[in-house]
Amino acid sequence: MRFAAIADVHGNHAALKAVLDDIAALGIRDIVNLGDCLSGPLQADQAADLLALLDPDASVTVRGNHDRYLLDTPSEALGASDAQAYGQLAFRHFDWLRKLPFSMVYRKEVFLCHATPKDDNTYWLEKVTPEGHVVLRPLAEIEAMAEGVDQSLILCAHSHVPRAVQLSDGRLIVNPGSVGCPAYDDDQPVYHKVETGHALASYAVLEKTEKGWAPRFRNVAYDHMAMSRLAAENGRPDWASALATGRIA
């Protein structure tokens, strides 16, 4: 089995198009999408239309926390990134979001979720210290959240950090990183920044070999400065910095 895993597109149509082209160039047809598809100050409508065009026989998508916010939060109460995406979306886009499952098992072998199996808004492989540093979560805590998941490969997203963690029983958890948002800041549970330090679009290729699952993390160049300028035009200097440099200024 060989397939691509994408996540956290966040409305970045240009990055999504570049990643999908790269996947096709590798001869890969099957794609799993781990959610947070549209939220952001970029091109939510175009990203949604591109995702909707993916072959339904070869692709699946699970819902992220920001996908949920777009559906469940009154428009006047949405955060800035969600509100900017909301204003671009048509009925067909919301209808597509409503059909997304919280989690699923892909081809009977791979567990898919956005953040953790029970919560779409908690980092699984990382934790935030009281000082605001994002660090690798202790293995015991990671394994506790994996209880009840029997698949040998588990895919998650949410933190935007490409990472693979091997559990003591041999199961592998992989976060493919973010297609469309290489850096961000958040004030929960305390203020912190997540920064990849580059402006490339990230995803992963997963292949099952005789020795087990082998993830390959890929970074794809695209016209990130065009998206940075768009974020700036839409009043989001934080996004402009993230898209230009992979850092929050």
Buried (B, 14 or more C-beta within 10 A) or exposed (E): EBBBBBBBBBBBBBBBBBBBEBBEEEEBBBBBBBBBBBBBBBBBBBBBBBBBEBEEEEBBBBBBBBBBBBEEBEEEEBEBBBBBBBEBBEEEBBEBBEEBEBBBEBEEEBBBBBBBBEBBBBBBBBBBEEEBEBEEBEEEEBBEBBEEBEBBBBBBBBBBBBBBBEBEEEBBBBBBBBBBBBBBEEEEEEEBBBBBEBBBBBBBBBEBEEEEBEBEBBBBEBEBEEBBBBBBEBEBEBBBBBBBBBBBE
